[in-house]
């Protein structure tokens, strides 16, 4: 049996919520959807651009700092509320960072009459988020750490949280081998077939000197 459905889309409306909250007429829906994508890409590009400027950090903090878990967009008649859920908001706490980001986002907003309201929310348990674990694995692989060691270390980081299960899968030219393959490691339960099971999932590409590796992470948070 094929398992090709996205775990987040499969549970949308039950255990997963939408990340955009707004209403538009059918003829303006595609325009609003493209605007959301531009806002999210602008925020991610701003984070990546400023991360490259910073240096002299610790390995663990650098591997997962300023990783955005998700971005919520709430549109009203004259205001667009943007809530950035981030693991370690060190960069955005700097003086003038929010104002600079607002100027960049204002260029992406189609309507001049709408003002932006940006809020930063720190994730309570960063290593409960699959995006942060994927970024941690990516940082380890780029520093020539063994992929098995990186996967085991990522699962050890989840011990500090109250999750019930985690699965990590890496595919590609692992360890520089000529033939691509997939390696998987799992701990705990992962009931993907039930909708009431809250599953967090992410698919993350990693660019290495041997090619692109794909990382998929499933986290079983709780069951309703």
C-alpha positions as CSV (number, residue, x, y, z in Angstrom):
1,X,0.0,0.0,0.0
2,X,1.4,3.4,-1.0
3,X,1.9,6.0,1.7
4,X,2.2,9.1,-0.5
5,X,-0.2,11.5,1.3
6,X,1.1,14.4,3.3
7,X,0.4,13.8,7.0
8,X,-0.4,17.4,7.6
9,X,-2.9,17.8,4.8
10,X,-4.5,14.4,5.7
11,X,-5.3,15.8,9.2
12,X,-6.2,19.3,8.3
13,X,-9.3,20.4,10.1
14,X,-9.0,17.6,12.8
15,X,-5.6,17.9,14.6
16,X,-3.9,20.4,12.2
17,X,-5.0,24.0,11.7
18,X,-4.6,26.3,8.8
19,X,-1.7,28.8,8.8
20,X,-3.6,31.5,6.9
21,X,-6.8,33.0,8.1
22,X,-8.6,35.3,5.7
23,X,-11.5,35.5,3.3
24,X,-11.6,36.6,-0.4
25,X,-13.9,36.5,-3.3
26,X,-13.2,33.6,-5.8
27,X,-11.7,36.0,-8.4
28,X,-9.2,37.4,-5.8
29,X,-8.3,34.1,-4.1
30,X,-5.3,33.3,-6.2
31,X,-3.9,36.8,-5.7
32,X,-4.2,36.5,-1.9
33,X,-2.6,33.1,-2.0
34,X,0.4,34.4,-3.9
35,X,0.7,37.3,-1.5
36,X,0.9,34.8,1.4
37,X,3.7,33.0,-0.4
38,X,5.6,36.2,-1.0
39,X,5.3,37.2,2.7
40,X,6.6,33.8,3.9
41,X,9.5,33.7,1.4
42,X,10.5,37.3,2.3
43,X,10.7,36.4,6.0
44,X,12.7,33.2,5.4
45,X,15.1,35.1,3.0
46,X,15.6,37.8,5.6
47,X,16.5,35.2,8.3
48,X,18.9,33.3,6.0
49,X,20.6,36.5,4.8
50,X,21.2,37.8,8.3
51,X,22.3,34.4,9.6
52,X,25.2,34.4,7.2
53,X,26.4,37.7,8.6
54,X,26.6,36.3,12.1
55,X,29.5,34.2,13.2
56,X,31.4,32.7,16.2
57,X,28.5,30.8,17.6
58,X,28.3,27.4,19.3
59,X,27.6,24.4,17.1
60,X,24.3,23.4,18.7
61,X,22.9,26.9,18.8
62,X,24.0,27.7,15.2
63,X,22.5,24.5,13.9
64,X,19.0,25.3,15.0
65,X,18.9,29.1,15.7
66,X,16.4,31.3,14.0
67,X,14.6,28.3,12.5
68,X,11.0,29.2,11.6
69,X,8.6,26.4,12.5
70,X,5.6,28.1,10.8
71,X,4.2,31.5,9.9
72,X,0.6,32.5,10.6
73,X,-1.0,35.2,8.5
74,X,-4.3,36.8,9.5
75,X,-5.8,39.4,7.2
76,X,-8.3,42.0,8.2
77,X,-9.7,44.9,6.2
78,X,-6.9,47.3,6.9
79,X,-4.3,45.2,8.8
80,X,-2.3,42.1,8.1
81,X,-1.2,40.2,11.2
82,X,2.0,38.1,10.7
83,X,2.9,35.8,13.6
84,X,6.3,34.2,13.3
85,X,6.8,31.0,15.3
86,X,10.5,30.6,15.7
87,X,12.8,28.3,17.8
88,X,15.4,30.7,19.1
89,X,14.5,34.3,18.2
90,X,18.0,35.8,18.9
91,X,18.3,37.6,15.5
92,X,14.9,39.1,15.5
93,X,15.4,40.5,19.0
94,X,18.1,42.9,17.8
95,X,17.3,46.6,17.7
96,X,15.7,47.6,14.4
97,X,15.3,44.0,13.1
98,X,11.5,44.1,13.2
99,X,11.3,47.6,11.5
100,X,13.6,46.4,8.8
101,X,11.6,43.3,8.2
102,X,8.4,45.3,8.1
103,X,9.8,47.5,5.3
104,X,10.7,44.5,3.3
105,X,7.3,43.0,3.8
106,X,5.5,46.2,2.9
107,X,7.0,45.9,-0.6
108,X,5.4,42.5,-1.0
109,X,1.9,43.6,0.1
110,X,-0.2,44.5,-2.9
111,X,-2.4,47.1,-1.1
112,X,-0.9,50.3,0.2
113,X,-3.8,50.9,2.6
114,X,-3.1,47.7,4.6
115,X,-0.6,48.0,7.5
116,X,1.6,45.2,8.8
117,X,1.7,44.0,12.3
118,X,4.5,41.5,13.0
119,X,4.6,39.4,16.2
120,X,7.3,37.0,17.3
121,X,6.4,33.9,19.3
122,X,9.1,31.6,20.7
123,X,8.4,27.9,20.5
124,X,8.3,26.4,24.0
125,X,9.9,23.1,23.1
126,X,12.1,23.7,20.1
127,X,13.3,20.1,19.7
128,X,9.6,19.0,19.5
129,X,9.5,20.7,16.1
130,X,10.5,18.6,13.0
131,X,11.9,21.7,11.2
132,X,14.4,22.4,13.9
133,X,15.5,18.8,14.0
134,X,15.9,18.8,10.2
135,X,18.0,21.9,10.4
136,X,20.2,20.3,13.1
137,X,20.8,17.2,11.0
138,X,21.6,19.5,8.0
139,X,24.2,21.4,10.0
140,X,25.8,18.2,11.2
141,X,26.0,16.7,7.7
142,X,27.5,19.8,6.2
143,X,30.2,19.5,8.8
144,X,31.1,16.0,7.7
145,X,29.4,14.2,10.6
146,X,28.2,10.7,10.0
147,X,24.5,10.6,9.0
148,X,23.8,7.8,11.4
149,X,25.4,9.8,14.3
150,X,23.4,12.9,13.3
151,X,20.2,11.0,13.2
152,X,20.8,9.3,16.6
153,X,21.8,12.7,18.1
154,X,18.6,14.3,16.8
155,X,16.5,11.5,18.4
156,X,18.3,12.0,21.7
157,X,17.3,15.7,21.6
158,X,13.7,14.7,21.5
159,X,14.1,12.9,24.9
160,X,13.7,16.2,26.6
161,X,10.2,16.6,25.2
162,X,7.0,14.7,25.9
163,X,6.5,13.2,22.4
164,X,5.4,9.6,21.9
165,X,7.3,8.7,18.8
166,X,9.7,10.0,16.2
167,X,10.9,8.7,12.8
168,X,13.7,10.1,10.7
169,X,14.4,9.1,7.1
170,X,17.4,10.3,5.0
171,X,17.6,9.5,1.2
172,X,20.3,10.2,-1.3
173,X,24.0,9.6,-1.8
174,X,24.7,8.9,1.8
175,X,28.4,9.0,2.8
176,X,29.3,9.8,-0.8
177,X,28.3,6.4,-2.2
178,X,27.7,6.1,-5.9
179,X,24.3,4.5,-5.5
180,X,21.6,6.5,-3.7
181,X,19.8,4.7,-0.9
182,X,17.5,5.5,2.1
183,X,18.2,5.0,5.7
184,X,15.6,5.2,8.5
185,X,15.6,5.3,12.2
186,X,12.5,5.1,14.5
187,X,11.7,5.4,18.2
188,X,8.3,5.0,19.8
189,X,4.9,4.8,18.2
190,X,3.9,6.4,14.9
191,X,0.3,5.7,14.0
192,X,0.1,7.4,10.6
193,X,-3.1,5.6,9.6
194,X,-5.3,7.3,12.3
195,X,-6.5,10.8,11.8
196,X,-6.9,11.5,15.5
197,X,-3.2,11.1,16.0
198,X,-1.5,14.5,15.9
199,X,1.6,14.1,13.6
200,X,4.1,16.9,12.9
201,X,5.9,16.4,9.6
202,X,8.5,18.1,7.5
203,X,10.5,17.4,4.3
204,X,13.8,19.2,4.2
205,X,16.4,19.2,1.4
206,X,20.1,19.3,2.3
207,X,22.7,20.4,-0.3
208,X,26.1,18.6,0.2
209,X,29.2,18.2,-2.0
210,X,27.9,14.8,-3.1
211,X,24.4,16.1,-4.1
212,X,21.1,16.8,-2.5
213,X,19.9,14.7,0.4
214,X,16.3,14.5,1.4
215,X,15.3,14.4,5.1
216,X,11.8,13.5,6.3
217,X,10.8,13.7,9.9
218,X,7.6,12.4,11.5
219,X,6.8,13.3,15.2
220,X,3.9,11.7,17.0
221,X,2.9,14.4,19.5
222,X,-0.3,13.2,21.1
223,X,-3.6,11.3,20.4
224,X,-7.0,12.9,20.8
